[in-house]
Amino acid sequence: MTYVIGVDTSTTATKALVIDDAGSVLGVGASSYDYDIPRPTWSEQDPGLWWTATVAAIREAMERAGVDSGFVDGIGMTGQMHGSVLLDGEGEVVRPALLWNDQRTSAECDEIRERVGRELLISTTGNDAITGFTSPKLLWVRNHEPANWARVRTVLLPKDYVRFRLTDDAAVDVAGGSGTGLFDLADRTWSKPILEALELDVELFPQPFEGPEVTGRLTGEAAEATGLTAGTPVFAGGGDQSANAVGVGATRSGIVALSLGTSGVVFATTDGPAIDVEARVQAFCHAVPDRWHMMGVMLSAAGSLRWFRDSLAPAMDFDDLVAGASEVPAGCDGLLFLPYLSGERTPHPDALARGAFVGLTTSHDLRHMTRAVLEGVAFGLRDGLDLMTEAGVPKPESIRASGGGTRSALWRQILADVLEARIDTVTTEEGAAYGAALLASVGAGLHDTVDSAVERTVRAEPAATPGSDADPYRDAHRRYQELYPALRPIFHTGI
């Protein structure tokens, strides 16, 4: 029997899991950490936290699995996308990493559009300049911290810093690389014209690899720290959403994945680069070789429900809160919630967008407000799905859902009604880490292809089907879509 490990470096914790060649999860380890908010809308993290957490998570997973490290055939990497880890010539961190949810770079996004041209930017990278992406973060450091920028010799993504600590090799997977805003989407590598326009040296950026490819091998020092065997191969893996798609089996056209965590994502695999000319949904390389994907991203999905609970009902657990919402009819008696609590990316790439309850009356109570949050998130996900179908992605009959929010039967039913598609769940809840492990298993030769690995290991089960509430939700969604245009002037005056 042989085994592989998947490592997921997320925003608040690192998870490691051990699977066998049949895809069974034998052991899971996790270690959590926090991130810093030096100013409103800023978000930073010390990369050293990820390494410390990786060591702890791998050791815990291996202990729980009870397997010998000599039988581990590889490690697959995944994690939060778009961050910027800046290393000097000695491989030391120059400053804390700017994370995917950092919103300080609006001026740098304008600078990118001016330097490159918006049309060329979108046609090359598949995306507009977005505050969360890596490219404007690099320009921000160059513009505001020139002394730090002068020291930078290597730019990595968060999980790739962990890879660097494991192997001493700088590398990036194509899925993660295409989320920097600096990739040629069709060619699956760094865009020299974009880099030249932004005056960024291509030598700053590591070599890109496909998801199942080897990027390096475990050093003696890393092996001693993790308890693994020196020389164990480390595979490219993928950004968290691409790896999650592998983990739920969304590896080919026609299968859509939905992730309902702090953020919310609708993800559709494509056989070629598919681009929305207005860049309202994002286009990236898939972790599966020679495939791409489109993605609609909400910045506050289950995060909206957590904010609501923590702010208005901190003594209640989520199950009781949602149980009350089930007593309220679809549409919440006219109450709507706009879930743009952290700005938004899809369908409105607007860092100044804000959340709102609209339509409150004295007849509404906590139950209505809770359900309005659940419905508002579903409406936002529907916006992303509709934009992808407009760009040519087939409307799905079923959607494979994962993430903490999908544990709620009520929320799953709302999603099925609003998205007008069957909601399926899969047999493992390990998401991106599981997908990273599957990519490693392909690279290690345990499976011939990613498709065959998924076919052998991933099982989907129906969890909710569209019901009688689908019709009233169409009308409620139309009214929801009128909120942002109406409120945008207020958002942008700072009131």
N, C-alpha and C positions, 0 to 999 in steps of 0.2 A: 504494500500500500504506500502511495506517495501523497504528499499534501502540498498545498499552496496557502499563502497568506495574503489577505487584502488589507490595506491600510488606508483609512479615510481621515484626512486632516481637515476637519470642518471648522467653522467659526468659533465654536464653543467647546469642542472636545475632539479628541482623536480616538478612533475606534480601530481595532485590529481583530480580524477573525481568521480562523483556520478552517479550511474545507478539505475534504478528500476528493478523489477523482470522480466520484458520483455526485458531487455538489453538496453533500451533507455538511452542515455547520457543526464542527466538533468543539469549538471553543471561541469565546468572544471576550475581549478585554477593552476597557475604555478608561480614559483619563480626561478630566475636564479642566477648563481654564477660562479666563475672561478676556475681554478686550477693552481698550481704553477709548474714551471720548474726550480728547483734550479740549475741544470746543464743540458747540452744537453743529451737527451734520458731519463732524469728522469721526473717523474710525480707524484705530491703529492697533497693532499687536506686536509683541516681542516674538520674533521667530524662535528664540530659544525655548519658549513654551511648547512649541510643536514637537521639538526634538525630545524634550523631557517626557512629554505625554506619549510619544511614539514608543520610546523604550519601555515605559510602564505598561502600555496597552499590549505590546507584543509579548512581553513576559507573562502577563496575566492570561492572554489568549492561549499561549503555548501550555501554561500550567493547567488550564481548564481542559484543553484538548488531550493532554497526557501523551503527546507524541514526541519522538526523538527528533531533535533539530536536524540530524543527518538525513532524515527522510523528507525534509522540506525542499521542494524543487524550485521554488521561486516566490517572489514578493511582487504584488501588483499595487500600484499607487493611484490614489485619487484624492480629491479634496476641493476646497473652496477655489473658485476661479477668480480671475481678474486682479488679484492682489499684486503688489510690487515689493519684492524682496531685493534689496540693493546690497551687493557685496563689493568689498575692495579687492585689491590685488592679492591679498593674503587669504581671501575667502571669509573675511570677517564681516559681520553685518554693519552697515554704515549708519542706519537709522531704523526705527520701528517701521514695520511694513504698513503701507496704506491698504486697507481692505476693500472688498467688493462693494460694501455699503457706504463707503466714504463719498461724500457729496461736495467736496470743496472745489472741484475742478471745472466749474461752468466756464470760466474765462479761457481755460486751456482747451476745452472742447471747441469754443469759437476759434481759437488759434489754429487748431488742427484743420477745421473746415476751411479757413482762409488759406492756409499753407498748401493743402492738398486739393481742395475743391470737393464739395459735398458729393457731387455725382460720381467722381472718380473714387472717392473714399468708399461709397456704398457698393459700387460695381466691383471693386477689388476685394474689399474685406467682408462684404455682405452686411455691413452695419454702419450706422452713423457714429459720430463721436459721442460717447455716453460717459457720464461722470464716473460711473462705477468701473469702467474699463482701465486697463493698465496704462495705455498710451498717454492719456491726459495726466495721470499721476506722475509719470516720468517728467513731463514738461513742467508740472507744478514744482517738483523738487528742483529742477534746473532753474526755474524762474525765481523761486523763493528761498532756496537753500543752496546757493552756488558752491559754497565750500564743501557741503556734503556731496553734491553732484560731481565735483572735480575728483572725488575719491572713487567713484563707481567704475567698476570694471566688468561686472556681471549682473544681469537682471534675471531673476527667477520668479516663478509663481510659488505660492506657499508650499504645496506638496512637493515641489521640485527642490525646495530648500531641504526638506526632509530627505529626499532622494540624494541630494548632495552630501548630507551628513552620513548617509548609509554607504555611499560608494566613492566619494571624492570626485564624482563626475557630474558636470553640469549638463542637464538634458531637459527636454520638455516634450510632452505628448502633443500630437497635432490638434486634439480637441481643446486642450488648454491654451495652446498657442494661438488658435483662431479666435479665442476670447480676449486677446490683448488689444485688438484694433490695429495690429501691425502685420497681419498675415494676408497672403494671397490665398483666398478661399479655394479657388479652383486648383492651384498648384500645390496646396497643402504645405507651404513653407513661408518664410519671412518675405515680405514684399520689399524689394530694394527701392522701387520708386517711392513708396510711402515713407520708408526710413530716411531716404535722401531728402524728401520734402520737409521732414521734421528734424533734419540734422541729427539723426541718431545713428551711431556707428553699428553696423551689423555685427561686429565682434562682441558687442555687449550681450548678444542673445545666444542661447545654447542651441545645439542641433536638435531639430524636431524628429520624433520617432512615432511610428504607428503604435496603436494600443498594445498589441501582443509582442512588440519587439523588445529585446534586451537593451537596456541603457547603461548597465554597469553591474558590478558584482560587489557583494558585501566586503568591506574592509575588515582587517583584523580588529581594529579598534571598535568598529560598529558591531562586529560579531560578539565581542566581549561584553559590550553594553547591553545588547538585546538578548543574549543567550543563544543566538543562532550560530550557524556555521559559516566561517569565512569562505568567500567565493560563491555563496548563494546568489543566483542571478536576480536582478531587480528589473522588472518590466515597466514599460512606459505607462500603461494604464490609461486614464482619461480624466478630464474634468468631472466634477461631481455629478452633473446632470447626464453626461454621456455614460459614465460608469453606472449610474442608477438605471439608465435605460437598458444597459446590458443586463443588470441585475433583475429587472422585471420582464425581460424578453422583448423589448422594443428595439429590435435590431434590423428590421426590414420595413419597407414601405407598407403602409396599411395598419400598422400597430402604433397607437399613440400612448405615450406615458404621461401621467399626471402626478406631480409631486406636491404634496400639501404639507410643507413644513413652515418654518418662520416665513420664508418666501413661498411663492406658488409658481409652478412651472407647468406649461403644457408643451410637450416635446413630440415631434413627428420626424421619423427617419425618412430621408430622401435618397434616391439613387444618384443624384448629381447636385451641384450647388444650386439651390433654389433661393432666390433673393426677392424680398419685398422692396420695390423701388423707393418706397418712402421710409424703409427701415423701421417700421412700427413693430415688427417682430424680428428677432435676431436669427442670423444664419451662421452656423459653425460646422467645422469638420466633426464627424462622429469618431468615437474611439474605435469603431469597427473599420478596418481598412477599406478604402475606396467607397465610403458612404459619408453622407452629410446629414445635417438635420436643421430643422427650423424650430424656434423656441420662443414662446411668449412667456414673459417673466413679470410677475407681480412682486413688489418688494415687501409687502405686508399681507400675508395670507393667514396662516394659523397665528402669525404674530399679531394680527388684528384682534383675534379672539383673546390671546393672552393679555394684550394691552387692556381690552375691555374688562376682562375679569379682574386683573390686578388693580385697575382704577376704580371700578364701580361695585365690584362684589368680591373683594379679596378674601373673605372668609369662606366662600363657596368653592367646592372642587368643580372641575370641568364637567363631570358627569351630571351633577345636579343642575348646573347652569344650563346645559344643553337639554336636559330633560324638561325644563320649563319651556324652552323654545318649541318643543314638540307639541305644546298645547295651543300654539298660535297658528292660524291658517297661513298658507302660502301667500306671500305678498305683504305680510305683517300689517294688514289693514292700512296700507298706503305708506308705511314707513320705509325709507331707503337709507342705506349706508354706503358711503364712498370710502373705500379702504386705502386711500393714498396717504397713510400715516407717515411714511418715510420718503415722500416723493413717489414717483412712479417711473416704470420703464416701458411696460406694454399696457394699453395701446398708446399711452401718452408719455414719451420720454421727457419728463419734466421734473426736475429736482425740487421745484417749488410747489408742486401739487400737494394738496393736503386732504385729510380725511374730513368727513362731515356726516352727520345725521340730518336728513331732510324729511319733513312731513310729520314731525312730532306733534302730538296732541295730548290732551289730558287722559285720553282713553288708552294710551300706550303705557306699558310698564317694562320692567326688566326683561320679561319673557320676549316681548316684541323686539326690544333692542338687541337681545342676543340673537334672535333669528335673523334680524336685519343684517347683522355682521356676517352670519353664515351665508346668507343669500348674496350680500354684496361681494364677498370673495368669489362666489360661484359666477356672478355676472362678470367680474373682471377676468376670470379664466375663460369665460365664453367669448369675451372680446378678443383674446389672443387666438383662440381656436378659429374664430371666424376670419381673422386676418390671414391665417395660414391657409385656410380653404380658398380664400380669394387668390392667394398666390399659387394655387395649383395642388395643394395637399388634399387628397381625398378625405371627405368627411367620414370619420370613423364610426363603425357600428358599435365598437367597444373601446374602452379606455382602461389601461392598466394603472391603477392608482396605488400610491405608496406615501409614506409620511405619517406623522402623528395625527394629523387632522382626519385622515381616512379611517381611523379607528371608530369614529362616531357613525353609527348607523343612520342617524338623521342627516348628517352632513353628506354622507354617501348618496342618500336618496335625493337630497337637494341638488347635488352635482349631476346625478343621472337625469333629473327633470330639466335642469337649466341647460345642460350640454346636449340633451336629447341623444344620449348614447348610453349603452350598458356600461356600468362601472364594474371592473374586475379587480380582485386582489390576488396577490401571488403568495406562494407557500412560504417564502422567506421574507422577513421584515428588515433585513440587514442592508438593503438598498445599495448605495454606492460602493461600500466596502465589499459587498458580495460581487458586484460587477467587476471591481478591480481584481478580485481573486479569480473570477472566471477568465478575464483577459490574461492573467498570469498562467492559468492552467492551459490555455491555448498556446502561449509562448513556450511553455515547458513541454509541450507535446502530448499532454493528457487528452486533448481533443484536437481534431483536425482544423476546425474553423470556429469562429465565434458563434455562427449559426448553429452548428452541431452541438457546441457546448450548451447553448441556451435550450435547444430542443431536448437535450438529455436531462437538464437540471431544473428548469423553471416550469412550474405548473400554475396556471391561472384559473381562478374560480369566480363565477358571477357573484356580485355582492349587492347590486341594485340595478333595477331597470326603470326606464322612464314610465311614469304613471300619469294619473289624471291632472296633476299639477303642472305638467309641461305647458299647457295652453296659457294659464294665467301668468306663468313666468315669462312667456314671450312678451306680453304687454309690459310687465314690470321691468324687464330688461331694456325695452325701448325707453322707458322713462328714466331709468338709471343712466343710459347713455347721454341724456340731455344735461346731466348734472355738471360734468367737467367743463363743457363749453360755457355754461352759465356762470360757474364759479371761478373760472380761470382768472378773470380780471381782478377778483378779490385776492386770490392766492398771490398774484404777482405784484400787488401793492403792499404785501406784507402785513395786511390787517388780519 
